[in-house]
């Protein structure tokens, strides 16, 4: 194990599939992830209403900016959660870490459902909202590493993409659920009720699912029992930064474009309301459509990356995304009909989801098992904190200051170019399928066989 970890450029050896593998294990882990993504999706969906509740202002732009800033605050502490809980999973096992983060999510989600408004308790209301976002940020910073590594370790080596892609599918399904709830609420509640209390309902739904997730996770088999007392959080972090610096840097750069694109897609609900002036019901429906496209295409991306490799499936859809991004946004803004908006959004979200499935697998496989949770947690949390936490703030600011809804295009194009460049330099991590050797290995075997035959002929 040590010799493998000491070589930062080596591709980690595939592990023997664990007995915990199977659809039940994947479902148990993904349920908690889906609840967390649901909560983030709901916040993005109802950002305008949350802004009115906790940050009332004569300026709608100021209110929205404060709301998305509070959303971004949760990202600040993600790296701390990644370091502490990610290393905890490498020390004592994946399962205890996943149970801890699920409990923290329950506290954060439940708090948002019942927080009093600014009108009720004044300045204490936004302060409590920010504290809630901090708890959720710690939880998700620690959740991503143990959960994703568990899924990968529970899968057969040649089907890791097919299994781990459900991490991305969970985002899509959670977005679909958030969009469905949001759309339903716009149909059954008046605008006044939706603004005053209706936006809280989805957070209650998310809270109700969490106890089920905790129960299921308690009964999971462990895939890695940890290094125990021989490893400390500090030693694991030093090992990752000292011996796997290349994987860290490339991982952060790859995540930049992916994360910014993801949060731009999440912002589309607000974009439809504030810039395209579409009905509230259509803006809520956009979350559902984007989530469905992402989920379906992520499954395809996971299966394809098991067949053709992580880098190929990471890069190909993202190149297409890069090419269609400008005309797609131009089409949205110049022809802001519900059909045009939803179809264009589905295409962008689908391409992003297919690429994202391969991206997740490549990043996790870039670290050896002994430090996998710590390494991936740090990459994911720092990347999402730096790029996801600021994306909606920057997008809102760009549109607000320029008055041009096309202004975020340059920001998105540069971010995706960085992602593609880093992916180009990343190493392919796909394990070889059982019974199938790679071309280099087949050539070596042929040369060895020819040499042996020549030697035997000479002896005869």
N, C-alpha and C positions, 0 to 999 in steps of 0.2 A: 504493500500500500504506500509506504513512504517513497519508494523509488518512483512510483507513478506520480505522486504529488510533487516531487521535486523538479519535474520537467514541465514547465508551464506551457510548452508548445505541443505536448503529447496529447493525442486524442484519448480520452478516458476509455478504459476497457469496459465492454458491456458486462453487467452482472447477470448471474443466473436468475431467471424469473422467480420472484418470491411467491410463496403460497398465498399471499394476500391479493395476488392479481385477480382481476375479474371485474365484471360490470358493477357489482355491488360496491366494491372498494372505490371505484371511480365515482359512482353516484354519491357515496357518503362524503367524499372530499369536495366534490363540485357543489353540493347543496350549500355548504357554508360559503363558498366563493360566490355562488349565485346571489345569495342574500346580500353579501357586501356590495356586489356590482349593482344589485337592485336598488340599494340605498343610494349609491352614488348617481345612478341613473335617474332616480326619483328627484334627487336634489337638483340635478341639471334640468330636468323637465319642469320643475316648479320654481326655478330660480327667480322668476319675476315675482311670483306670489310670496316667496320667502323674503325677498327684498322689501316688499311692502309691509310685511309683518314685523320684521326685526330692524329694518333700516328705512323707516319712512322718511321721505324727502319730497320737496317741491319739484325736484328734478328726477324724472324717471331714469335718466342715465346714471345719476349719482347713486340712486337706490340699487340699480342693477349692478353697478361696479362694486358696491359694498357687499352685495350678495355673493357675487362670484369670487370676491376676495376672501370672504369667509369660507367658501368652498375650497379655495386654494390653501388656506391655513392648515387644513388637515394633512396636506402633503409635506409640510415642514418637518413633522416628527416621524415621517415614514422611515427615513434612514436610521433613526434611533431604534425604532421597532425592529427593523431588519437586522441590525447588529445584535441586539439583545435576544430576540426570539429566534432569529435564524441560527445563531450560534447555540442557543438552548436546544434546538432540534438536532444539531450535530453532536451535542454532548449527551442528551438523555433520550433522544428518539423523536421521530416525526409526530407521533400521536399525541403526546403530552403538549407539544407546542401548538398543534391544531386545536386542541380543546381550550387552551388558554385564550387564543385569539377569538374563538367563537363566543366565549363568555364576554370578552371586551366589546365585541360587536353588538351583543345584546344590550349592553349598557348604553352604548352610543346611540343605537337606533331607537331604543325606548325613550331616551331623553328627548330626542328631536320631536317625537310624537306628542309630548306633553309640555314642552317648554312654553311659558307664558310669553305673550307678545310685548313689544316695546310700549304699546299703549297701556298695558297692565302694570308693568314693573319698571318701565323706563330703561336706563342704560344697562341695567343688569341683564336684560333679555339678550342683546347681542353678545355680551360677555359670556353668558352661559352657552350660547350657540357656538361660539368659538371654542370653548372648553370641550364641548361635545365633539366638535370636529377634530380636536387634538387626540381625544381618546380613540376615535375611529381611525385616525391616521396611524397611531401606534399599532392598532390591531391589524390593519391591512399591511403595514410595513412588515409585520412579523408573519402574516398569513401566507403571503405569496410564495416564499421559499419552501417552507415545510410542505405545503399543499401540493405544489407543482412537482417537487422532487418525489413526494410519495407516489403520485400517479405514475411518474416515469419509472420508478423502481418496482412498482407493482405490475408493470407491463412486460410481456415478452420482448426481448431485445429488438426483434425485427418489426415490432408493432408499436414502438414507443410514440411515433407521430400520431397514429390512430387513436391512442389512449390520451396522450397529453394535449391533443388539440381541443379536448373538452374543456380545458381551462379557458380557451377563447370562446368556445361554444357557450360556456356559462355566461360570459359577458353579453352575448347576443340574446340568449334566452332571458336573462335578467332585464335587458333593454326592452324586449318584447313584453315582458310582464309589466314593466314600468309604463310603457306606452299604452298597453291595454287598460290598465287601471286609470291612467290619466285621461284617455279618450272616454272611458265609461263615465268618469266623474264629470267631464264637460257635458255629457248628455243628460245626466240625471240631476245635476245641481245647477242652481243659478250662478251667474258670475260672482254675485256678492257672497254666496255661501262658499264657493270654491276658493275665493280669496281669503275669507275669514277663518274657515276651519277645514274645508274639504281637502286642501293639500296635505293635511296631516294623516289622512286615512291610509295612504300607501305605506307610511312608516310603521303604522300599527300592524299591517299585513306582514311586513318584513320581520317584525318582532315575534309574531306568532309562529313563524317557521323555524326560528332559531332553536327552540327547545328540541324540535325533532332532529335537527342537525346535530346537536350535542349528544342526543341519545344514540344516534347511528354511529357517530365517530367513536364513542366509548367502546363499541364492540368491534372496532377494526383490528386486524392483525398488524403488527409492526413490521415495517420493511427494513428498518435500521435502528438498532438499539443504542446507538451512540458510542462515543469514545469514552464516556464516563469521566471519572475524576482525573484521568491522565491529560485531559484537554480543558483549557479555560477559554472563556470568551475572548480574552486578549490574545492568547496564542493562536486561536483559530483565525481571528481577524488579521494578525500579523502574517500568518501563513498565506492567506488569500492575497493580501497586498504585496507580499514579498515574492511569492512563487507563481502567482497567476495574474500578474499585472496586465499582460497582453489581453487575456480574456475579459478582464474588468474594463479596460479602455475601449476595446472594440464593442463590448456589450453595451456600454453607455452610448456610444455613437450610433449603434444600430437602433437602440430604443428611442433616440431623439425623434427621428422622423415618424416612427410608428406611434409613439405616444402623443405627439402633437396632432397627428392625423386623427387619432382616436378621440381626443377631446374636442377637436373641431367638429367631428361628427356628432358628439354629444351636444355641442353648442347649437346644432341645427334647429332644435326646438325653439330656443330663444331667437335665433336668426329668422325663423319663419314668422314669429310674432312681431319682432321689432323692426325688421328690415323689409321683409316681403309683404307684410301686412296681411298674412293669410289668417283664416279663422282659427280660433284656439283649438278646435277639434282636429284640424289638419295638422297643426304643430304637434299635438300630442300623438297623433297617428304616425308622425315621422319617426318617433322613437321606436315604435313597434316595427315599422318597415325596415329601418336600419338594423335593428336587432335580428330580425328574421334573415335578412341577407347575410349578415355577418355569421350567424350560426350555421347556415347551410354551407356557405363557402369555406368556413373553418374546418368542417368535417372533411370536405373535399381536399383542402390543403393538408390536413394531417395524414390522410391516406396517400396522397401524392408524394409527400416528402419522405414517406417510408419506401417508396418505389424509386424516386428520382433524386433523392438527396435533399438536405435541409436548405442549402444555399440556393439551389435552383428554384425551389418553390417560394423561398423568401423573396428572391429578387424579381422573378418574372412578373408576378401580378403587380408589384410595386413600380416597375418600369411602365406598365400600362397605366397605372394610377397617375404617375407623373405626367404622362402624355395627355390624359383626358381631364386633368384637374382644372386647368384654366377654362377650356370650352364648357365644361360641366357647370362651373360656377357662373360663367357668363350666361349660359342658357337659363339657369335658375333666376338670375336677377333681371334679365330682359324679358322673360316669359314666366312670371311668377304664378302660374296656375298650379292647383293642387297636384294634378297628374304629372306635370313636368317636374315639379319639385320632388315628389315621392320616388319617381322612377330614377331620376338622376342620383338621388341620395342612396337608393338601393345599389346602384352600380358602384359608387364610391365605397360604400360600406362592405360590399361583397369582395371587392379586390383587396381591401384592407384586411378583412377577416382571413382570406386565404393565405396571404403573406404572413399574417400574425401567428397562425398556427405553426408554421415552420420556424418562425423566429423564436417562439417560446421554447421549442424542443432544442434548437441549436444552442441557445443560451444556457439551458440547464445542463446539457451534455458537455459543455465546455469545461466543467469542473469535475474532478474525481469525487467519488462517493463520500469520502471522509470529510470533505469541506463543501459539499455540493449545496447544502441548504444555506450556509453562511455566504458563499460566493454568489449564488443566484439572488439571494435576498438583498445583498448590498447593491448589485447591479440594478435590479428591478426597482428597488425603493429609491435609490439615488436618481436613477433615470426618470422615474415617474414624478418624483418630487421636483426635480429641476425643470422638466419639460411639461409634464402634465399639470403641475400646480400653477404654472404661469401661463399656460396656453390660452385659457379662456379670458384671463385678465388682459393679455396682449391682444387677442382677437377683438375683444370688446373695446379696448382703447384705440386700436387702429381704425375700426369702423366709426367710433364716436368722434375721433379727432379729425379724420379725413372726410367724413360724410359719404364715403364710398364703400359700398358693401363688398367690392372686389379687392379691397386693400389687403386682406390676409393672404392673398394668393402667393405673393412673393415669399412670405414667411413659410408657408407650407411647402413650396417648391424647394427652397434651400434646405429645409429640414429633411425632406425625403431624399435629396441628393446626398446628404451626409450619411443617411441610413444605408443607401445603396453602396456608397464607396466603402464604408466599414464592412458591409457584408461581403464585398468582393475580396477583402483581405482576410476574412475569417476562415478558419479551417473547417472542412466538412467533418461532421461528427457522426454521421449515420453508421450504425453497426452493420456488419455484413450479414445478410440473411443466412439461416442455417443451410449448409450444403452448397453455398454459392461463394466462390472466391472472387476477389477483385481481379481486374486485368493484369495488374502487376504481379499478383501472386500466381496467376495462371502462367504467365511468361516465365517466372522463376521455376515453376514446376516443370515446364516443357524443357527448359535449358538443362535442368538437373537430370531429367529422364534421358535426354539425348547424350549427355556426358556419360551417364551410367552405361547406356547401350554401347557407346563407343569403347568404353573401358572393357566391357565384357567381350566385345568382338576382338579387341586386341589380345586379350588373354587366350582366346580360343585360336 
